[in-house]
Amino acid sequence: MKKLSLIIFTVFLNMALFSCNPESIVDEVIPQACCGDGGEIPPPDPPPTTPPTGNGG
């Protein structure tokens, strides 16, 4: 009887901890645009070019 009550308690504890309503999380998040109000995101700057080193190879 002790094991059965422990199993039932564990099941209810897991249900309470891991139950989630994804719609409520999505509704709370306010989407924000980057770099202005819904404009295009500019491309990143090109990487800097380094001059070749003369190792005499």
TACORCOR-V253902 format. One record per run of one state. SS is the DSSP state (a for helix, b for strand, c for the rest). FROM is the first residue (numbers start at 1). LEN is the number of residues. If there is no record, write none. Layout:
ss & from & len
SS & FROM & LEN
SS & FROM & LEN
This chain:
ss & from & len
c & 1 & 1
a & 2 & 17
c & 19 & 3
a & 22 & 7
c & 29 & 29
